[in-house]
Amino acid sequence: QDKPCIQYWKQVCLEHCPSDRKQELKVALGGKTNRPAGFLLHSRMVNLPLELVEVLHQQLILDIDWAVKSAEGGEAERKSLDFGVILRLAPAT
């Protein structure tokens, strides 16, 4: 959370966040919640149908849920994988 790259993405998100959602985002990124926030940096291929993109995102959530349940590193590993929020960052072109 204190790494420069994470601080950078937090700053970018807050700068581009609509004002009516900014407080909610500050809470999610503040590091004081029970579950961590995750970043999904996403740039889909142009020829990938949007219907497939939705299914891929749903599968990612299922995979994360499985990883939390199957973590062999104990409670610390489980907590590090159990995201309360995943922020999807994608270019808008």
PAVORO-712029 format. One record per residue: residue number from 1; residue in one letter; x, y, z of N, C-alpha, C in turn. Coordinates in steps of 0.05 Angstrom, whole numbers, padded with zeros to 5 digits, always signed. Layout:
BEGIN
   lumpa   zaza      n_u      n_v      n_w     ca_u     ca_v     ca_w      c_u      c_v      c_w
     NUM      A        X        Y        Z        X        Y        Z        X        Y        Z
...
# end
This chain:
BEGIN
   lumpa   zaza      n_u      n_v      n_w     ca_u     ca_v     ca_w      c_u      c_v      c_w
       1      Q   +00016   -00024   +00000   +00000   +00000   +00000   +00017   +00025   +00000
       2      D   +00041   +00024   +00011   +00058   +00047   +00012   +00077   +00049   -00011
       3      K   +00076   +00031   -00029   +00094   +00031   -00052   +00087   +00054   -00071
       4      P   +00106   +00067   -00083   +00101   +00090   -00100   +00081   +00084   -00123
       5      C   +00082   +00061   -00134   +00064   +00055   -00157   +00035   +00053   -00147
       6      I   +00030   +00043   -00123   +00003   +00042   -00112   -00006   +00070   -00105
       7      Q   +00011   +00086   -00093   +00004   +00113   -00087   -00003   +00129   -00113
       8      Y   +00011   +00123   -00134   +00006   +00136   -00160   -00022   +00129   -00170
       9      W   -00029   +00104   -00169   -00055   +00095   -00179   -00078   +00106   -00162
      10      K   -00073   +00107   -00136   -00093   +00119   -00118   -00098   +00148   -00126
      11      Q   -00076   +00163   -00130   -00078   +00191   -00137   -00093   +00194   -00164
      12      V   -00087   +00178   -00184   -00100   +00180   -00210   -00130   +00174   -00207
      13      C   -00136   +00154   -00191   -00165   +00147   -00187   -00180   +00170   -00174
      14      L   -00168   +00182   -00154   -00182   +00203   -00140   -00184   +00228   -00157
      15      E   -00164   +00234   -00174   -00165   +00257   -00191   -00187   +00255   -00212
      16      H   -00192   +00231   -00221   -00212   +00227   -00243   -00239   +00217   -00232
      17      C   -00242   +00215   -00207   -00267   +00205   -00195   -00288   +00228   -00195
      18      P   -00313   +00222   -00202   -00334   +00242   -00200   -00337   +00251   -00171
      19      S   -00343   +00277   -00168   -00344   +00288   -00140   -00364   +00274   -00122
      20      D   -00386   +00264   -00134   -00406   +00251   -00117   -00398   +00223   -00107
      21      R   -00376   +00213   -00118   -00366   +00186   -00110   -00338   +00188   -00096
      22      K   -00327   +00212   -00095   -00300   +00215   -00085   -00297   +00205   -00056
      23      Q   -00315   +00212   -00038   -00313   +00204   -00010   -00314   +00173   -00008
      24      E   -00331   +00160   -00023   -00333   +00131   -00023   -00307   +00119   -00032
      25      L   -00295   +00130   -00052   -00269   +00120   -00062   -00247   +00125   -00042
      26      K   -00247   +00148   -00029   -00226   +00153   -00008   -00228   +00132   +00014
      27      V   -00252   +00124   +00022   -00255   +00103   +00042   -00244   +00076   +00032
      28      A   -00251   +00069   +00007   -00242   +00044   -00004   -00212   +00042   -00007
      29      L   -00200   +00065   -00014   -00171   +00065   -00018   -00155   +00073   +00006
      30      G   -00168   +00080   +00028   -00155   +00090   +00052   -00139   +00070   +00068
      31      G   -00144   +00044   +00064   -00129   +00024   +00078   -00138   +00018   +00106
      32      K   -00161   +00030   +00114   -00171   +00026   +00141   -00195   +00007   +00142
      33      T   -00202   -00004   +00119   -00225   -00023   +00118   -00215   -00051   +00125
      34      N   -00234   -00069   +00130   -00227   -00096   +00138   -00215   -00112   +00114
      35      R   -00223   -00104   +00090   -00214   -00119   +00066   -00200   -00100   +00048
      36      P   -00178   -00108   +00035   -00162   -00090   +00019   -00176   -00084   -00008
      37      A   -00167   -00063   -00020   -00176   -00056   -00047   -00155   -00067   -00067
      38      G   -00165   -00075   -00090   -00147   -00086   -00111   -00150   -00069   -00136
      39      F   -00129   -00069   -00152   -00130   -00055   -00178   -00129   -00076   -00200
      40      L   -00147   -00073   -00220   -00146   -00089   -00244   -00140   -00070   -00267
      41      L   -00116   -00072   -00277   -00108   -00055   -00300   -00116   -00071   -00325
      42      H   -00133   -00059   -00341   -00146   -00074   -00362   -00145   -00059   -00388
      43      S   -00135   -00073   -00408   -00136   -00062   -00435   -00143   -00085   -00454
      44      R   -00169   -00086   -00461   -00178   -00108   -00477   -00170   -00105   -00506
      45      M   -00168   -00128   -00519   -00163   -00127   -00548   -00188   -00116   -00562
      46      V   -00183   -00100   -00582   -00205   -00087   -00596   -00225   -00107   -00608
      47      N   -00216   -00129   -00617   -00234   -00148   -00630   -00247   -00168   -00610
      48      L   -00243   -00164   -00584   -00255   -00181   -00564   -00283   -00171   -00558
      49      P   -00304   -00188   -00563   -00331   -00178   -00558   -00336   -00171   -00529
      50      L   -00352   -00150   -00525   -00358   -00141   -00498   -00372   -00163   -00481
      51      E   -00388   -00179   -00494   -00401   -00201   -00480   -00381   -00220   -00467
      52      L   -00359   -00225   -00481   -00338   -00242   -00471   -00322   -00228   -00448
      53      V   -00319   -00202   -00450   -00304   -00187   -00430   -00319   -00190   -00403
      54      E   -00346   -00187   -00404   -00362   -00190   -00379   -00358   -00218   -00367
      55      V   -00358   -00239   -00383   -00354   -00266   -00373   -00326   -00269   -00361
      56      L   -00306   -00257   -00373   -00279   -00259   -00363   -00277   -00245   -00336
      57      H   -00290   -00222   -00332   -00290   -00209   -00306   -00305   -00225   -00285
      58      Q   -00327   -00237   -00292   -00341   -00255   -00273   -00323   -00278   -00265
      59      Q   -00309   -00289   -00284   -00292   -00312   -00278   -00269   -00303   -00260
      60      L   -00259   -00279   -00264   -00237   -00269   -00246   -00247   -00269   -00217
      61      I   -00271   -00259   -00213   -00282   -00259   -00185   -00285   -00287   -00174
      62      L   -00294   -00306   -00191   -00296   -00334   -00182   -00268   -00345   -00175
      63      D   -00249   -00338   -00192   -00221   -00347   -00187   -00210   -00336   -00161
      64      I   -00216   -00311   -00155   -00206   -00298   -00130   -00220   -00311   -00107
      65      D   -00246   -00316   -00109   -00260   -00330   -00087   -00248   -00358   -00082
      66      W   -00241   -00372   -00103   -00229   -00398   -00100   -00202   -00396   -00086
      67      A   -00186   -00376   -00095   -00160   -00372   -00083   -00162   -00366   -00053
      68      V   -00182   -00350   -00045   -00185   -00344   -00017   -00191   -00369   -00001
      69      K   -00209   -00386   -00012   -00217   -00410   +00002   -00194   -00431   +00002
      70      S   -00178   -00431   -00018   -00157   -00451   -00021   -00129   -00443   -00013
      71      A   -00127   -00419   -00002   -00101   -00408   +00006   -00087   -00427   +00026
      72      E   -00062   -00434   +00020   -00047   -00452   +00037   -00028   -00437   +00056
      73      G   -00027   -00410   +00053   -00008   -00394   +00069   -00021   -00385   +00095
      74      G   -00044   -00395   +00102   -00056   -00387   +00127   -00073   -00362   +00125
      75      E   -00080   -00352   +00148   -00099   -00329   +00150   -00088   -00304   +00136
      76      A   -00062   -00299   +00138   -00051   -00275   +00126   -00054   -00276   +00095
      77      E   -00049   -00299   +00083   -00052   -00301   +00054   -00081   -00298   +00046
      78      R   -00099   -00311   +00062   -00128   -00309   +00056   -00137   -00279   +00056
      79      K   -00128   -00265   +00077   -00136   -00237   +00079   -00125   -00220   +00056
      80      S   -00101   -00226   +00047   -00089   -00210   +00026   -00103   -00214   -00001
      81      L   -00117   -00237   -00004   -00131   -00243   -00029   -00161   -00235   -00028
      82      D   -00171   -00229   -00005   -00199   -00224   -00001   -00206   -00195   -00005
      83      F   -00208   -00186   -00030   -00212   -00158   -00036   -00241   -00150   -00030
      84      G   -00243   -00127   -00017   -00269   -00115   -00012   -00279   -00099   -00037
      85      V   -00260   -00089   -00052   -00265   -00073   -00075   -00244   -00079   -00096
      86      I   -00252   -00081   -00121   -00232   -00083   -00143   -00238   -00060   -00162
      87      L   -00219   -00043   -00165   -00221   -00020   -00183   -00211   -00028   -00211
      88      R   -00228   -00027   -00230   -00220   -00034   -00258   -00211   -00008   -00272
      89      L   -00187   -00007   -00280   -00176   +00016   -00294   -00171   +00008   -00323
      90      A   -00184   +00023   -00342   -00181   +00017   -00370   -00180   +00042   -00386
      91      P   -00165   +00042   -00408   -00164   +00066   -00425   -00191   +00071   -00438
      92      A   -00198   +00096   -00441   -00222   +00104   -00455   -00214   +00117   -00481
      93      T   -00219   +00103   -00502   -00211   +00114   -00529   -00235   +00114   -00547
# end
